[in-house]
Amino acid sequence: MLHSYAFSNFRSFRSRVEVPFGLSEKDAVNGWEAVSASGHRLTTALAVFGANASGKTSLIQPLAFLAWFVPNSFNAKPDAPIPVRPHFAARDQPTEFEVIVDAIEPGTLWRYRLILNRERVLSETLERRPGGARWHRVFDRQSLEDGGYDVKQNDFGLDPAKAAAVRPNVSLMSWAIQFDVSLAKQLCDITIITNINSGGRIAPRADTLNRLAELYSQDAELQVEMKKYVRTLDLGLEDIVARERELQFTDASGELVTRKSWLLYGVHQIEGDRFELPFNEESSGTRAAFVLLAGLLPALEHGGFVVYDELDSDLHPLLIPEILRLFGDPSINGKGSQLVFTCHSPEVLKYLQKAQVMLVEKDVLESTTWRLDSKKGVRSDDNRMVKYLAGEYGGIPRIRVN
C-alpha cells in the first residue's frame, strides 16, 4: 500500500509538499481504511478539493508520472525529453519526487527518491527499511560531470557495467527490467489505473468503448461484477453484452477489407419486452460509469492504486458514495486497493473524514495544499460539507464581483 508521496517544483507547486495516507489511532474513517503489510493504518480513499485551476490535478499527477517513468521510461526514444514540467518561476531548478510504499515482506517499507530535469535524471535512490530499522540503500545513482553516472548497489542485481551505461532519460528500474533483474520486475509489478498523464487528464479515445468491449467479452468475472454494479448505480440497465461483428470498407488501394470489431450493447427491459441499445447511444453518464468501473474493478481484484481526476465527471453526486463504497467495504476491497481522486462534489465530505481530504489553493500562481485534519479547529463531528461550502476550510473559488 501507498504510505505517502512528496514532490517539489512540479507544475503549479514550487515548494515541497507531502501527501500522507497514514491514519492515527484516533482517526475515525468509517471503513475507508486498511492495515498495511508493515502494520500501519492507512486510508483507502483520499479526496482532493479545490477551485478550478487551483492545482488539484497537479497534486495527483506525480503518481501518474512515476507510474509511467519508473517501469516504462525505457520505451521512450533515447533523445526524448523527460515529460516533467517544473514551476514556471523555477524552470532552471530540478524537480524532486519521493514515494514510500509497502514491500511484500511483512513489516518492510520501500522509499524511492528521484531528482531530474527535462534532460536527464540527476539522482535516483531506492532504500529498504525492514521492521522499523534504519533505511538501507539498495541502489544510489548520481549524475557525473562528464554526463555519465556513478551507480552504487547493494543486492539490486544489475551488472555494474550495464548500470553505468543507463540512459539519462530512463529510470534505473526500467533499465534493469531490460536485463531481467528480478527485484526491478517485482517492484514494478503494481496495478495502477489512472486517467491522467504528465500533460493532464487523458481525453477519451474514440474507440475506448470498442476496446473495453473486447476486454469485457474475455473476462467472465468482470462481466458478473459489472452487471452487479451498474444495477446498483440504477442506470436503467438489465445487462451489458459485448458482440463481435465484421466491418467491411474499401482501403486506399480500392481493395475490400474486412475487419472484426467488438461493440457493447445495453440491455433494457420494458413491460416484459427486451431490447438492446448500442452503448454509444446510452447517456454520457452511463458510458462514464462503465468506463470508470472498467478501471476500478480490476484494481480492486488485483490490489493497487487508482489515481483519478474528476471522479464525479458526468456522474450524479449521489452515485459517488456508491463508487467510494467499493474501496471502503473489506469484502470488496480485500487487498487494500487505494483510490486518490479529485472532485467538485461536496457530498463526498459527508462520507470521508477530515484525515481523508486534501485541500488545494493557488495564490500568485503557486499552489499549496494541506490535509484537512491539519487545519486548526476542524472537529470530527463538523458538518464538513456545510463548512466547506461556507469557506471555513478554504479550497473554494474566490469569485470576483465587478
C-alpha positions as CSV (number, residue, x, y, z in Angstrom):
1,M,0.0,0.0,0.0
2,L,1.0,3.6,-0.5
3,H,2.1,5.4,2.7
4,S,2.9,8.8,1.3
5,Y,4.3,10.7,-1.6
6,A,6.1,14.0,-1.8
7,F,7.3,16.3,-4.6
8,S,8.6,19.8,-5.3
9,N,8.9,22.1,-8.3
10,F,6.3,20.3,-10.3
11,R,3.7,22.2,-12.4
12,S,1.9,24.7,-10.1
13,F,3.7,23.5,-6.9
14,R,7.1,25.1,-6.2
15,S,7.8,24.2,-2.6
16,R,7.9,20.7,-1.3
17,V,4.5,19.2,-0.4
18,E,3.7,15.8,1.1
19,V,0.5,13.8,0.6
20,P,0.2,11.4,3.6
21,F,-2.1,8.3,3.7
22,G,-1.4,7.4,7.3
23,L,-4.1,7.4,9.9
24,S,-3.6,7.9,13.7
25,E,-5.3,5.7,16.2
26,K,-7.8,8.5,16.9
27,D,-8.8,9.0,13.2
28,A,-12.4,7.7,12.6
29,V,-12.8,6.9,9.0
30,N,-16.0,4.8,8.8
31,G,-14.5,1.9,6.9
32,W,-12.2,3.5,4.4
33,E,-9.0,2.1,5.9
34,A,-6.8,-1.0,5.9
35,V,-3.8,-2.2,7.9
36,S,-0.8,-2.4,5.6
37,A,1.7,-5.3,5.4
38,S,4.0,-3.2,7.6
39,G,1.3,-2.8,10.2
40,H,0.4,0.8,9.5
41,R,-3.2,2.1,9.4
42,L,-3.7,3.7,6.0
43,T,-6.7,5.3,4.3
44,T,-8.0,3.5,1.2
45,A,-9.6,6.7,-0.2
46,L,-8.2,10.3,-0.4
47,A,-10.2,13.1,-2.0
48,V,-8.7,16.4,-3.3
49,F,-10.9,19.5,-3.3
50,G,-10.1,23.0,-4.6
51,A,-11.3,25.6,-7.0
52,N,-10.8,25.3,-10.8
53,A,-7.2,25.9,-11.8
54,S,-6.1,25.7,-8.2
55,G,-3.7,22.7,-8.8
56,K,-5.9,19.7,-7.9
57,T,-4.8,17.7,-10.9
58,S,-1.2,18.8,-10.4
59,L,-1.3,17.3,-6.9
60,I,-2.1,13.8,-8.1
61,Q,0.0,13.9,-11.3
62,P,3.2,12.9,-9.6
63,L,1.7,9.4,-9.0
64,A,0.7,9.2,-12.7
65,F,4.2,10.3,-13.8
66,L,6.0,7.9,-11.6
67,A,3.6,5.1,-12.6
68,W,4.9,5.6,-16.2
69,F,8.5,6.7,-15.6
70,V,9.7,4.1,-13.1
71,P,8.7,0.9,-15.1
72,N,8.2,2.2,-18.7
73,S,10.7,5.1,-19.4
74,F,13.0,2.7,-21.3
75,N,10.3,2.7,-24.1
76,A,10.9,6.4,-24.7
77,K,13.2,7.4,-27.5
78,P,16.9,7.8,-26.5
79,D,16.8,11.5,-27.2
80,A,13.3,12.2,-25.9
81,P,12.9,14.9,-23.2
82,I,11.5,13.7,-19.9
83,P,7.9,14.8,-19.7
84,V,8.1,16.7,-16.5
85,R,7.2,20.4,-16.1
86,P,8.7,22.5,-13.4
87,H,7.1,25.5,-11.9
88,F,7.4,28.3,-14.4
89,A,9.3,30.5,-11.9
90,A,11.8,27.8,-11.3
91,R,12.4,26.4,-14.8
92,D,16.1,26.1,-14.2
93,Q,15.7,24.1,-11.0
94,P,15.2,20.3,-10.8
95,T,12.0,18.5,-9.9
96,E,12.1,16.1,-6.9
97,F,9.8,13.1,-6.1
98,E,9.6,10.7,-3.2
99,V,7.3,7.8,-2.5
100,I,7.0,5.3,0.3
101,V,5.2,2.0,-0.2
102,D,4.9,-1.4,1.5
103,A,7.2,-4.2,0.5
104,I,5.9,-7.8,0.0
105,E,7.7,-8.8,3.2
106,P,5.7,-8.1,6.3
107,G,7.0,-5.1,8.2
108,T,9.2,-3.8,5.4
109,L,8.9,-0.4,3.5
110,W,10.5,0.9,0.3
111,R,11.4,4.5,-0.2
112,Y,12.1,5.7,-3.8
113,R,13.6,9.2,-4.5
114,L,14.1,10.8,-7.8
115,I,15.6,14.2,-8.9
116,L,15.5,15.1,-12.5
117,N,15.0,17.8,-15.1
118,R,13.7,17.5,-18.6
119,E,17.1,16.5,-20.0
120,R,18.3,13.8,-17.5
121,V,18.0,12.1,-14.2
122,L,20.2,13.8,-11.7
123,S,19.8,11.4,-8.8
124,E,17.8,8.2,-8.1
125,T,17.8,6.2,-4.9
126,L,16.0,3.1,-3.7
127,E,16.0,2.3,0.0
128,R,14.6,-0.5,2.1
129,R,13.6,-0.4,5.8
130,P,12.9,-3.8,7.4
131,G,10.9,-3.9,10.7
132,G,11.2,-0.3,11.7
133,A,15.0,-0.3,11.4
134,R,17.0,2.4,9.6
135,W,16.8,2.8,5.9
136,H,19.2,0.6,3.9
137,R,20.4,1.6,0.4
138,V,19.6,-0.8,-2.4
139,F,20.9,1.5,-5.1
140,D,22.1,5.0,-5.5
141,R,22.5,6.7,-8.9
142,Q,24.3,10.1,-9.2
143,S,24.9,12.1,-12.3
144,L,28.6,12.9,-13.1
145,E,30.0,16.0,-14.7
146,D,31.1,14.0,-17.8
147,G,27.4,13.1,-18.4
148,G,27.7,9.5,-17.1
149,Y,26.5,8.0,-13.8
150,D,28.0,6.7,-10.6
151,V,25.8,3.8,-9.5
152,K,26.3,2.0,-6.2
153,Q,24.3,-1.1,-5.5
154,N,23.6,-3.4,-2.6
155,D,21.8,-6.6,-3.7
156,F,20.0,-4.9,-6.6
157,G,21.4,-7.4,-9.1
158,L,22.2,-5.2,-12.1
159,D,25.6,-5.8,-13.8
160,P,27.8,-2.7,-12.8
161,A,28.8,-2.0,-16.4
162,K,25.2,-2.0,-17.6
163,A,24.2,0.2,-14.6
164,A,26.8,2.8,-15.5
165,A,25.5,2.8,-19.1
166,V,21.9,3.7,-18.1
167,R,20.4,6.3,-20.4
168,P,19.9,9.8,-19.0
169,N,16.1,9.8,-19.7
170,V,15.4,6.3,-18.2
171,S,14.8,5.2,-14.6
172,L,17.3,2.6,-13.3
173,M,14.4,0.4,-12.5
174,S,13.1,0.4,-16.1
175,W,16.6,0.0,-17.4
176,A,17.2,-3.1,-15.0
177,I,14.0,-4.7,-16.3
178,Q,15.6,-5.0,-19.7
179,F,18.3,-7.1,-18.2
180,D,15.9,-9.4,-16.3
181,V,16.7,-8.0,-12.8
182,S,14.1,-9.8,-10.7
183,L,13.9,-7.2,-8.0
184,A,13.1,-4.4,-10.5
185,K,10.4,-6.6,-12.1
186,Q,8.9,-7.3,-8.8
187,L,8.8,-3.7,-7.7
188,C,7.3,-2.6,-11.0
189,D,4.6,-5.2,-11.0
190,I,2.0,-3.0,-9.5
191,T,-1.5,-2.3,-10.8
192,I,-2.0,1.5,-11.3
193,I,-5.1,2.8,-13.0
194,T,-5.3,6.4,-14.0
195,N,-7.0,8.8,-16.4
196,I,-4.2,11.4,-16.4
197,N,-0.6,11.6,-17.6
198,S,2.1,14.3,-17.4
199,G,0.1,16.6,-19.6
200,G,-3.2,16.3,-17.6
201,R,-6.4,14.4,-18.0
202,I,-6.4,12.0,-20.9
203,A,-9.2,12.7,-23.4
204,P,-11.2,9.5,-24.1
205,R,-10.3,7.9,-27.4
206,A,-13.0,7.4,-30.0
207,D,-12.5,3.7,-29.8
208,T,-12.5,3.4,-25.9
209,L,-15.8,1.6,-25.7
210,N,-14.8,-0.8,-28.5
211,R,-11.5,-1.7,-26.8
212,L,-13.3,-2.2,-23.5
213,A,-15.9,-4.3,-25.2
214,E,-13.3,-6.8,-26.3
215,L,-11.7,-6.9,-22.8
216,Y,-15.2,-7.3,-21.3
217,S,-16.1,-10.2,-23.6
218,Q,-13.0,-12.1,-22.5
219,D,-13.4,-11.6,-18.7
220,A,-16.3,-13.6,-17.3
221,E,-15.7,-12.3,-13.7
222,L,-15.6,-8.7,-14.9
223,Q,-18.9,-9.3,-16.6
224,V,-20.5,-10.5,-13.4
225,E,-19.2,-7.7,-11.3
226,M,-20.0,-5.0,-13.9
227,K,-23.6,-6.2,-14.2
228,K,-24.0,-6.2,-10.5
229,Y,-22.7,-2.6,-10.0
230,V,-24.4,-1.0,-12.9
231,R,-27.7,-2.2,-11.4
232,T,-26.6,-0.8,-8.1
233,L,-26.0,2.5,-9.7
234,D,-29.5,2.5,-11.1
235,L,-28.5,3.1,-14.7
236,G,-31.7,1.5,-16.1
237,L,-29.8,-1.5,-17.5
238,E,-30.7,-5.1,-17.0
239,D,-27.5,-6.3,-18.7
240,I,-24.5,-5.3,-20.7
241,V,-23.4,-7.6,-23.6
242,A,-20.5,-7.5,-26.0
243,R,-20.8,-8.7,-29.6
244,E,-18.3,-9.2,-32.3
245,R,-19.1,-8.0,-35.7
246,E,-17.3,-7.7,-39.1
247,L,-16.8,-4.4,-40.7
248,Q,-16.1,-4.0,-44.4
249,F,-14.6,-1.0,-46.0
250,T,-12.5,-0.1,-49.1
251,D,-8.9,0.8,-48.4
252,A,-6.8,3.4,-50.2
253,S,-5.9,0.9,-53.0
254,G,-9.6,0.1,-53.6
255,E,-9.4,-3.4,-52.0
256,L,-12.4,-4.5,-49.9
257,V,-11.1,-5.1,-46.4
258,T,-12.9,-7.0,-43.6
259,R,-12.1,-6.2,-40.0
260,K,-13.5,-7.5,-36.8
261,S,-14.7,-5.2,-34.1
262,W,-16.4,-5.5,-30.7
263,L,-19.4,-3.5,-29.7
264,L,-21.2,-3.0,-26.4
265,Y,-24.9,-3.0,-26.0
266,G,-27.0,-2.0,-23.1
267,V,-29.9,-4.4,-22.4
268,H,-33.2,-2.8,-21.3
269,Q,-36.5,-4.4,-20.4
270,I,-39.9,-2.7,-20.5
271,E,-43.2,-4.5,-19.8
272,G,-41.6,-7.8,-20.5
273,D,-40.0,-6.7,-23.8
274,R,-36.2,-6.9,-24.0
275,F,-34.3,-4.7,-26.4
276,E,-30.6,-3.8,-26.9
277,L,-29.3,-0.3,-27.4
278,P,-25.8,0.3,-28.8
279,F,-23.7,1.6,-25.9
280,N,-22.6,4.8,-27.8
281,E,-26.3,5.8,-27.8
282,E,-26.5,5.4,-24.0
283,S,-26.4,8.6,-21.9
284,S,-23.0,10.1,-21.2
285,G,-23.4,9.3,-17.5
286,T,-24.0,5.6,-18.3
287,R,-20.9,5.5,-20.5
288,A,-18.8,7.3,-17.9
289,A,-19.9,4.9,-15.2
290,F,-19.0,1.9,-17.4
291,V,-15.5,3.3,-18.3
292,L,-14.9,4.2,-14.6
293,L,-15.9,0.7,-13.3
294,A,-13.9,-1.0,-16.0
295,G,-10.8,0.6,-14.4
296,L,-11.8,0.3,-10.8
297,L,-12.9,-3.3,-10.7
298,P,-9.7,-4.9,-12.0
299,A,-7.7,-2.7,-9.5
300,L,-9.9,-4.0,-6.7
301,E,-9.5,-7.5,-7.8
302,H,-5.7,-7.5,-8.1
303,G,-4.8,-4.8,-5.5
304,G,-3.2,-1.5,-6.4
305,F,-3.8,2.2,-6.8
306,V,-6.4,4.2,-8.7
307,V,-5.4,7.9,-9.5
308,Y,-8.5,9.6,-11.0
309,D,-9.1,13.2,-12.0
310,E,-12.6,14.5,-11.6
311,L,-14.2,11.2,-10.4
312,D,-17.6,12.9,-10.4
313,S,-17.4,13.9,-14.1
314,D,-20.8,13.0,-15.8
315,L,-22.0,11.2,-12.7
316,H,-24.7,12.3,-10.4
317,P,-23.3,13.4,-7.0
318,L,-25.4,10.7,-5.2
319,L,-23.6,8.0,-7.2
320,I,-20.2,8.9,-5.8
321,P,-20.8,7.3,-2.4
322,E,-21.5,4.0,-4.2
323,I,-18.2,4.3,-6.1
324,L,-16.4,5.1,-2.8
325,R,-18.1,2.1,-1.1
326,L,-16.1,-0.2,-3.3
327,F,-12.9,0.9,-1.5
328,G,-14.5,1.1,1.9
329,D,-16.0,-2.4,2.1
330,P,-13.4,-5.0,3.1
331,S,-15.4,-7.8,1.4
332,I,-14.9,-6.0,-1.9
333,N,-11.6,-4.4,-1.3
334,G,-9.8,-7.2,0.4
335,K,-6.4,-6.4,-1.0
336,G,-6.2,-2.8,0.3
337,S,-6.5,-1.0,-3.0
338,Q,-6.4,2.8,-2.7
339,L,-8.2,5.5,-4.5
340,V,-6.8,9.0,-4.9
341,F,-9.1,11.4,-6.7
342,T,-10.1,15.0,-7.4
343,C,-13.7,16.1,-7.5
344,H,-16.1,19.0,-7.1
345,S,-19.0,17.2,-5.3
346,P,-19.2,18.4,-1.7
347,E,-21.4,15.4,-0.8
348,V,-18.1,13.4,-0.6
349,L,-17.4,15.3,2.6
350,K,-20.4,13.6,4.2
351,Y,-18.6,10.2,3.9
352,L,-14.9,10.7,4.1
353,Q,-13.4,12.1,7.3
354,K,-11.0,15.0,7.8
355,A,-7.9,12.8,7.5
356,Q,-9.1,11.7,4.1
357,V,-9.4,15.1,2.4
358,M,-6.7,17.3,0.8
359,L,-7.5,20.9,0.0
360,V,-5.6,22.9,-2.6
361,E,-5.4,26.7,-3.2
362,K,-3.4,28.8,-5.6
363,D,-2.1,32.2,-4.7
364,V,0.2,34.3,-7.0
365,L,0.4,31.4,-9.4
366,E,1.7,29.0,-6.8
367,S,-0.3,26.1,-5.4
368,T,-0.3,25.0,-1.8
369,T,-2.0,22.0,-0.2
370,W,-2.9,20.7,3.3
371,R,-4.8,17.7,4.7
372,L,-8.0,18.8,6.4
373,D,-7.1,17.3,9.8
374,S,-4.0,19.5,9.9
375,K,-6.2,22.7,10.0
376,K,-6.7,24.0,13.5
377,G,-10.2,23.9,14.8
378,V,-11.6,21.2,12.5
379,R,-13.7,18.8,14.5
380,S,-14.5,15.2,13.7
381,D,-18.2,15.9,14.2
382,D,-18.3,19.0,11.9
383,N,-20.8,19.2,9.2
384,R,-17.9,19.3,6.7
385,M,-20.0,19.8,3.6
386,V,-21.7,22.9,5.0
387,K,-18.5,24.4,6.4
388,Y,-16.5,23.7,3.2
389,L,-19.2,25.5,1.1
390,A,-19.2,28.4,3.6
391,G,-15.5,28.8,3.0
392,E,-14.4,27.9,6.5
393,Y,-11.8,25.3,5.4
394,G,-10.5,27.2,2.3
395,G,-10.1,25.5,-1.1
396,I,-13.1,27.2,-2.7
397,P,-13.4,29.6,-5.6
398,R,-12.8,33.3,-4.9
399,I,-15.5,34.9,-7.0
400,R,-14.9,38.5,-8.1
401,V,-17.9,40.7,-8.4
402,N,-17.4,43.6,-10.8
